[in-house]
Amino acid sequence: MRMFFTDREEDVALHELDNGNEPLLPSQHNLYLPRLYDYVLVADKVEDMEDRIFKKQDAFICELKQKNIKVTRIEDAGKVFFGVCAPEEIFAKYKYLLKVSDACNWSGEQKCDLSVSLCTRIRIVHFVLNNTFIGSGEGLRDLLCQGAFESTFCLHEKKEQKNLKKKWASWLAVMKLFQQPVTDIKDYFGEKVALYYLWLGWYTRMLVPAAVIGIVVFLYGLAFFNTSPLIHEVCDSNIIMCPRCDIRCSVWNLSDTCTYAKVSQLFDNEGTVAFAMFMAIWATLFLELWKRHRALHVSKWKVFDWCEEEEELILEIVNNPKCKPKEFSHSYLRSIVVLLLVTLVLVVIIGLTHALVICRVLTAILLSQSTWHFLRDHSSTIAMLSGAVLHYITIQVMTRVNKIVAFKLCEFEKPRSFAATEKSFTVKMFTFQFFTLFSSLFYVAFFLGRINGYPGNYVRIAGKWRLEECHPSGCLTDLFIQMAVILLLKQTINNIFEFTVPWLKLCFKRTKAKTMRRKCGNCYRKACREEEGNFDPCDLCKLRNWMENYDLTDVNAFSLFNEFLEMVLQFSFTTIFVAAFPLAPLLALINNIFEIRLDAIKMVSLERRLVPKKTNDIGVWTRILEVVGVMAVIANGLVIGISSDFIPRLVYRYHYGPCATSNSTSLDCMTGYINNTLATAFMSNVYIKKDFKDLIENGYNITQCSYKDYRSDENQSLTSQFWLILALRFAFVILFEHVVVMCKFIAAWFIPDSPIRVKNDRLDDKLRRLKKELEEATAVYNSRSTEV
């Protein structure tokens, strides 16, 4: 299907080229010298010309031809490939409109290099294709949904692709750690992809100090591993503890949980408080320094003043000079309905968290009734680990459900443009995923062991099953185990699947590609063998290139969103509950070093080329990161103040311990702390005897047992120590949050968003452009005066 070459012109041109003679002047119809094809459409071959699908294909191709777009059709193995190349006049219009745009850092001397030009071409052609409609009003997206076309893709450039593989997209590049050729990435994939890798590289670099301090905090806990009086008190104790469940659960000795107490000491110590404060301020420093880092690069790329709305208007005019602007609109009714639906989804997600809690409780009960001694003795720990794995499986399932729901809600909202759709989808999807990931963690951090009741008055699910209890050493270890399991599974398994699935698909399709490569090997046309050939290669060579790209894993407009979502959720993990897991930044650092190369290899070698998008920021993700930073302050303050034993230990040390009640210095100030946190349940109490009926019937002759709580031994009422600790907990949370938030605001104010060098360069650039425009205007005025 040739639109601009007659058969005679093409034969003469090919004859001259094959003889080694280049035409001195290109034909006036030959408008495709810089690039042969910008885009490829793929469809299933339809033999019946009266078929509805065939008619829609033909109608769409005819619409493209009316816009002077060249379309070449090649058939192979039941597929039809349409190579699309737009005329240069479209790009000339775009460049002119961009030059007169207020939002462009344009100067007369500025020239786009070939790579940037190719990115621009692909972006414009992509927009034109998606805004071309047939007579029935259906566009390319509608035709893809109806099966008129199977897929669309833009082509990889072999020379630039090879360069990126050598510099960046290889496992050997892992040794370069934080070095990335972001300008080359921008030239090939566009500013949006380049900014993602720039942000990921900066985030990975900033994780280094966080990981180092996290290791120091861990080592601090390890240093007192064998000397801590709290550990000795647990390991040397002969205190009899109350049964953990109602059926087939016996009393147990506190010393049986010596290992658990040691693990708790590693993560629940004085260093955790300082580390939580550091991480809250670190999140602010990371964002503020990122803004400066971003400003430096977008200024270098000449997109600092880029405006999304103006870019959209320019593309609309280039596609259709008679177009009308898509006006802004807002419906309060739609917003209310969407808000209610989002709330409903969040309620369902929280309901799943309750289901996970019930599963953990039932698992612990079933394991405690097992005939296997090991399962019976470690029923709580195994139930907690299985609950974490089940939570991970729930996350994987709900990720797909959340994506579908978020898309449907965006369709109902009817956003004005794709950018508005992407922003709305991002906020909804992150909200859903955040609740899916963190609802269970919030339960473990703030509710586990606090709503389960006490002997004689246990809280039960459906009046039958007791809720879980915390270990006497504290609940923070449960949160640590939950976070560690989810983070490790999520990072390792996701990365394995992300890389191996596209790689296996590509290996499976290589047989067909090799057959095509052998067929193309029989082509000896000189024009096909030239890398910089200005004429179409033969159909076999075209098909070979197209098939190589077609066999790669498909991508869409939200492919980059998935990578961003994964990293921002990881950022949430490393900041929000970092008080319970100081090693989270280290795990994130190790993961990201490999994640950068894995994503690069996948994007360059295993996936079809992403459509380059122009932008000067990471968009709504910046606001989301700011919200996560604020939530990190609140959550870590609550974890230290409410979940950990930091406040009870301080109260005991300075008010109830041996150092506070006597002048003796021979004892450690924390001696007797564990015993102080335990209350005693006497079997003479009717209600307690009822709760432990199964224990008594099985012949256990005990008169009392202990449980963790600040209650009176006589009437089980809350003691004055409980109320003092509770008041100090809330006071600490308020003080912690105010101090850290103040530090965050000071850091944000102290660090400017743009470096002084960027501001001065932009000022000089504007002054130079204004002077040049004045010179041109003066020259025009003088020429007119001379003519008069």
Summary of the structure (lengths in Angstrom):
residues: 788
radius of gyration: 33.4
end to end distance: 54.0
largest distance: 120.6
contacts: 2451
relative contact order: 0.11
helix: 65%
strand: 7%
